[in-house]
Amino acid sequence: KKGNLGVSAFFSGNAQLNSRTVNSLNKETFNVDRTNISQLFQTGNSDFKRGGYQSGLNFNWTLSKKDELSASLGLNHFGNDNQGLTAITQSQQDAGNAPFTILSNRNSLNHFSSNSTDYSLAYKRTFNKEDQELDILYTESASNNKVNFSQQQDYSMEAFPTSGLISSNSGKNVEKNLSLDYTYPFNKKTSLETGVKTIFETLNSHTLSDTLAGNGSYLPNANQT
């Protein structure tokens, strides 16, 4: 701080070391006399990582003995990634039919990111009368979030085509607040506090999905978009 002007800044960040999770599933279903038996066996792993940071600036300006102006700017980021591979074995045995087994591998990828910016501007006015005060505050917060997801399952048998899905979901949220507060003390025991506040909010979200077609290309999926 120098004279009537004060400035401060900050930055912080964090990250998680990459981690791997191993998972498995063994499920068997059958009827009472065990003439119809199905088994599902899955084994795989997923790698996960995440990180983020925060930074900001703050200003404070003393215009006069009774007038003060302050402002702030903040930036935030957070994201994570999850990638996994799962080997799947499906077995089926029916009475009167030869047992069969389906082998497949499923690859999945999930990415999430969030970015936001926060602003604020405040004005404070005091008066000769003790505790008489006028406060005006404007704040705005804008955030952008995005999720990307993909999954593809490949079968060892040509009778089963490869299946896959790619999706992207993006959202934006903007909120603006404007408030005015006024305090007037009549005496040490009685005072008037009044004010007004308005909020404007805009929220948008879009989802796009593509499904893997038989020719190996991804086509828009209208049912999930």
N, C-alpha and C positions, 0 to 999 in steps of 0.2 A: 504494500500500500504506500502511495506517495501523494501527499497533499489530500485532496478531496476524492481521489480515485483509488479504488482497490481492485486488484485482479488476482484471481487464483485459478489454478488448473489441476486436473488430476487424471491419472490413467491407471487402470488395473486390468489384469488378464489372468486367465486360468486355462489349463488344458489337462485332460485326462490321458494317461498313458494308454496306448492301444491294448485292448483286452480281447481275449478269445473265450467264447463259451461253447462247451461241447454238450450236445443234447442227443437223446435217443428215445425211441418210443416202440413198444412192442404190444400190439393189441390183437386179440383173437376173439372172434364172435362165432357162435354156432347155435343150432337149434337143439331141442331136447334130446333127440336120438342121434345127434352129431352126424347127420347125413349131409348137412350143409355147413361147411367150415370155411371161414375166410380169415386171413391173417394180414396185418399191416405192420411192417417193420421199417422204422426210419432211424437213420443215424447221420449226424452232421455237425457242423460247427459254424459259428458266426463271429466275425470280427467287428469290434465297436470302438469308435473314437469320438471325442467331442472336445470343444473348446469355445472360448468367448473372450470378449474384452469390453470394457467400459471406459469412456473418456469424456471430459467436459471442461467448460470454461465458465467462470462466474465473474461478473462485473458489479461493482457498487460505486455509485457516484453521488456524493453529497453536493447537491446543487446550491443549497443554502442551509441556514440553521433549521429551517422548517420543511425543506423539500429534499427528498431522497429518491434516487432512481436506481434500480437494480435489474440485471438481466442475466440469463444463464442459457447455455447450450450444452446438450448432452447427446452422446452417440453410444449406441449399444449394439453388440453383435453376439449371436450365439448360433452354433451349428453342431450337427452330429452326423455320422455316417455309420451305417450298419450293412455289412455284406456277408452273405451266408451261402453255404453249399450243403445240400441234403441228399443223401442216397436213399431211395425208396424201393422197397420190395413188397409187392402185393400178390398174395397167393389165394386161390379159390379152388375149393373142392366140392362138387355137387354129386349127389347120388346118380349113378348112371352116366356120368360124364367124366372124362379124363381131367385130372387136376392140371391147372395152368398157373404160371407165374409171370408177372409183369415187373420188369426192372426199369427204373427211371432215375434221373438226376435232376434236381431242381436248384437253379441259381436265382438268388434274390439280391436286390440292392435297394437300399432306402437312404435318401439324403434329405436332411432338414436344415433350413437356414432361416434366421430371423434377424432383421435389421430395423432399428428404430432410431428416430431423432426427436428430441424433446427441446422445446423452446419455452422461455418464460420472460415476461417483462412486467415489472412492478413499479408503481409510483406510490409514495407515501407522503402525506402532508399533515403536519401538526400545526396547532394554533396557539395563540397566547393563553387560551383557557386550558388548564391542565386536563389531560386525558381526552381532549377533543381531537378527533383524528379522521382523516379521509384516506382510504386505501383503494387503489385500482390495480387489478391483476389480470393479465392475459397469459394464457398457457396454450400450447399446441403440442400434440404428440402425433407423430406419423410413423406407422410400423408397416413393414413388408415381410410377409412370411411365405415360404415356398417349400413344398414337399415334392420330391421326385421319387417315383417308385417303379421298379421293373422286376419282372419275374419270368423265367423261362424254364420249361420242363421238357427234357429230352428223353425219349423212350428207346430202349434197346431193340424193340420189335418194330418193323416197318409198318405193321398194321395200325400202329398208333402214331399219329402225326405229332410233331412238336407243337406245344402250346405255349403262348406267351402273352404278356400284358405289360404295357407301358402307360404310366399315368403321371400327370403333373397337376398339382393344385397350388394356385397362387392366391394370396389374399392381401388386401391393403385396407388399413383402418386409420382414419384421420379424425382426431377429436380436438375441437377448439373450445376453450372456456374463457368467458369474459365476466368478471365480477367487479362490483363496486360496493364498498362498505363504508358506512359513516357512523361515527359515535359522537354523541353530544351529552356531556354530563350536566345535569341541572344542579346537582349538589353532590356531596360525598356519598349519599345513599341512593340517589336516583339518577339514571342516565337513559338516554335513548340510543338504541342500536338498530340500524336499519340498513338494508342493502338490496341489491338485485344481482341476479346471476343468470347467464344464458349459456347453453351448451349446443354446439353443432357437431354432429357425428356423421361420417360417411364410411360405409363398409362395403367392400367389393370382394367377391370370391369367384374364381373360375377353376373349373376342373376339366382337363382334357385327357381322354383315354384312347389308346390304340390297342387293337388286338391282332395277334399274329395270324396271318392268313395262310392258306395251304401252299401258296407260291413262295413263302419265306419273307414276305413283306408285311409291314404293319399298316393296318387300315383303321381309320377313325371308328370308334365305337359310340354310336349315337345314344345308346341306352345308358352309358356311364359318363356322358359328357354334359 
